[in-house]
Amino acid sequence: MKKLLAKARRKTNEPPSRITNETVAEHREKILAGGRRFKYPVQYARHRLVINAIVISLAAVIVLSFVGWWRLYSAQDTSTFMYRVTKVIPVPVASVDGYPVLYSDYLMKYRSDAYYLENKEQVSPNTADGKKQLDYSKQKAMQDAIADAYAQKLAQSLKISVSDTELEAFLKSQRQSSDGEVSQQTYDAVILDYYNWSPDEYRVITKNKLLRRKVAYAVDKDATALVKAITPQVQAPASNFQSIVASSAAIGGSKAVYGASGWVPKNNTDGGLSSEAAKLSRGQVSGVIESTTGDGYYFVRLLDINDSQVSYEYIKIPLSTFDKDLAALKAAGKIKEYISVPNVSNATTSTSTL
């Protein structure tokens, strides 16, 4: 009975549940106080969630960076996926005199050679000879990428560039054949089939080669001086090319060389010499010609010509400064390769060339 009376007294002391003007503030505070229990824990959990997301993201970036580094620089992954990664992220494969050599440029060259060997030459990468040829392709691709990067470095200081007009003119000349001009679609299909290059990749490769050629001519002062020295003799009436070469002295690393073509097609792939010779009359001597292969200056005399062929003799003044300077940088330790490329002295291979 005492317990019932105590319980009744507690009920009479509790505030009435009915909300009135006098008790509305008290009820509002009671409700808000109950809500605060849920508000602040959620706020704290949101902050923790953001911090955790940042930590996880940083960890993922670090892991992916390490995996990417390992696949490129340790495993030397040359897959299509890693090639695309290097095209998006411009990581270096080497440096020449402080200038970066892009990994994507190296892979673009090596993958093309490997594709040509495996698909056109039917070379198996699982044989000893196949591995040797692929190793040689790696070495060749690295050297080529380094030379292109060095040319780009020099081009910046010399203010040399290749315009889109020059590039298109060269590409157009490459599509010429004895039967006329090959269509762009057909030419692109041939490049893809033989070299596994897309049209954009082929344009990059070609532009780099044209830039390197321009730079090689610009830096070779010895060859330029030798051209000026023998030009009066070459252009003299009834000049004798062989006698001029025999009597001319070398200037620096350049020494004139005599040669004769024999009968070759007018559109022969000889750096543009045949096409220039075809424009001459018998016995006429051309002006100085910059070979489109970038190997030197030429003087050409047309010996004979028919409907489809020409025969000419020539004097060549080779370029040497660019290659000598690049070799000097290597000897001085200013060319650093970030991957281990096999050193193959000789390899019987018919890898692709531009």
Order of alpha helices (4+ residues) and beta strands (2+ residues): alpha-alpha-alpha-beta-beta-alpha-alpha-alpha-beta-beta-alpha-alpha-alpha-alpha-beta-beta-alpha-beta-beta-beta-alpha-beta
